[in-house]
Amino acid sequence: MKTALLVLLALLLEVGPAWAVLGEHESSVSLDQRYIRGVDRQEVRQGYRLHEMTTADGGLVREYVSPAGIVFGISWHGHSMPSLQQLLGSYMTDLQQGPRQTVRRRSLAVRTDKFVFVSMGRMRSFHGHAYVPSLIPSNLGPEVVQ
């Protein structure tokens, strides 16, 4: 059990392309799009903006932005993990030090009042999401980050 958690954490920390940073301004999204040379498709939804970026290997990263221009949530799925250090920014410490829960053998969850992270995966199939509850617009719930 401990070995499985360590392997999953090692996979989560794997270096990959850069993304917008959770809790930071939306301007970092355009830098990400240029860095990965991917397609950034934007949608204005009720109460937030959604950026969807397709990676070179066919993965998808979604970045949820509040009307104030702050990234309040991220989600991903694809063949490989994005760089969590870049994706989570200062919230990486919360992931590393937060109370870990194993939902299933190949999943990891960290839930605190300040930060929520859920990731699942196996070889060539990774998906998950993270969000900051206090940054989610008041007219939305956490289920919007998927």
C-alpha positions in Angstrom: 0.0 0.0 0.0 2.8 2.4 0.9 4.7 1.5 -2.2 1.7 2.1 -4.4 1.3 5.6 -2.9 4.9 6.4 -3.4 4.8 5.3 -7.0 1.7 7.4 -7.6 3.2 10.4 -6.0 6.4 10.0 -8.1 4.2 9.9 -11.2 2.3 13.0 -10.1 5.6 14.9 -9.6 6.9 13.9 -13.1 8.1 16.9 -15.1 6.0 17.8 -18.1 4.8 20.9 -19.9 3.9 24.1 -18.1 0.3 25.3 -17.4 -1.5 28.2 -15.7 -1.0 28.2 -12.0 -3.8 27.5 -9.6 -4.7 30.7 -7.7 -2.8 33.0 -10.1 -4.0 35.4 -12.8 -5.5 34.2 -16.2 -2.6 35.8 -18.1 -0.5 32.7 -17.6 -2.9 30.7 -19.8 -1.7 32.4 -23.0 2.0 31.7 -22.0 1.1 28.0 -21.6 -0.6 27.9 -25.0 2.5 29.2 -26.7 4.8 26.9 -24.7 3.1 23.7 -25.6 2.1 24.9 -29.1 -1.3 23.5 -28.4 -4.8 24.8 -29.1 -6.4 26.9 -26.5 -10.2 26.8 -26.9 -12.0 29.3 -24.7 -15.6 29.3 -23.7 -17.5 31.8 -21.6 -19.8 29.9 -19.3 -22.3 31.1 -16.7 -20.1 32.6 -14.0 -16.6 31.6 -15.3 -14.4 31.2 -18.3 -13.0 27.8 -19.4 -9.7 27.3 -21.2 -9.3 23.9 -22.8 -5.8 23.1 -24.1 -5.0 20.1 -26.1 -1.4 18.8 -25.7 0.8 17.3 -28.4 0.1 13.7 -27.1 -3.7 14.3 -27.3 -4.2 15.1 -23.6 -6.5 17.8 -22.4 -6.0 20.4 -19.6 -8.9 22.6 -18.5 -8.4 25.8 -16.6 -11.3 27.4 -14.8 -11.1 31.2 -14.4 -13.3 33.4 -12.2 -14.8 36.7 -13.5 -12.0 38.3 -11.4 -9.5 36.7 -13.7 -8.1 34.1 -11.2 -7.6 30.4 -12.0 -9.8 28.7 -9.3 -9.6 25.2 -10.7 -7.8 22.9 -13.1 -8.5 19.4 -14.5 -6.6 17.1 -16.8 -6.8 13.8 -18.6 -4.4 12.2 -21.0 -1.6 9.7 -21.6 0.8 11.5 -19.3 0.6 13.7 -16.2 1.1 17.5 -16.6 3.8 19.1 -14.3 2.0 19.4 -11.0 4.7 21.7 -9.7 3.8 24.3 -12.4 0.1 23.5 -12.3 -0.3 23.9 -8.6 2.3 26.6 -7.9 2.2 27.4 -4.2 -0.5 24.8 -3.6 2.1 22.1 -4.3 3.1 22.3 -0.6 -0.5 21.6 0.4 -0.4 18.5 -1.8 2.9 17.3 -0.3 1.9 18.0 3.3 -1.8 17.5 3.3 -3.7 14.5 4.7 -3.6 11.8 1.9 -6.5 9.5 1.3 -6.3 6.6 -1.1 -9.7 6.2 -2.6 -8.7 3.2 -4.7 -5.4 1.6 -5.3 -4.4 4.0 -8.2 -5.8 7.2 -6.8 -4.8 9.9 -4.4 -6.9 12.6 -2.8 -5.9 15.5 -0.5 -8.8 17.5 0.9 -8.4 20.5 3.3 -10.4 23.7 3.8 -7.9 25.5 1.6 -7.3 23.0 -1.2 -8.8 19.9 -2.9 -6.8 17.6 -5.1 -8.0 14.3 -6.7 -5.9 12.2 -9.2 -6.3 8.8 -10.6 -4.4 6.9 -13.2 -2.7 4.0 -14.6 -0.2 3.6 -17.5 -1.3 6.0 -20.4 -4.5 7.0 -18.7 -4.3 9.8 -16.1 -7.0 12.2 -15.0 -7.8 14.4 -12.0 -8.7 17.9 -10.8 -7.7 20.4 -8.2 -9.4 23.6 -6.9 -9.3 26.2 -4.2 -12.7 26.3 -2.6 -12.4 30.0 -1.5 -11.7 31.1 -5.1 -14.7 29.4 -6.7 -17.3 32.1 -7.6 -20.2 32.2 -5.2 -22.8 31.2 -7.9 -20.9 28.0 -8.6 -20.1 24.7 -6.8 -17.0 22.7 -6.8 -18.6 20.1 -9.2 -17.9 22.6 -12.0 -14.2 21.6 -11.9 -14.2 18.3 -13.7 
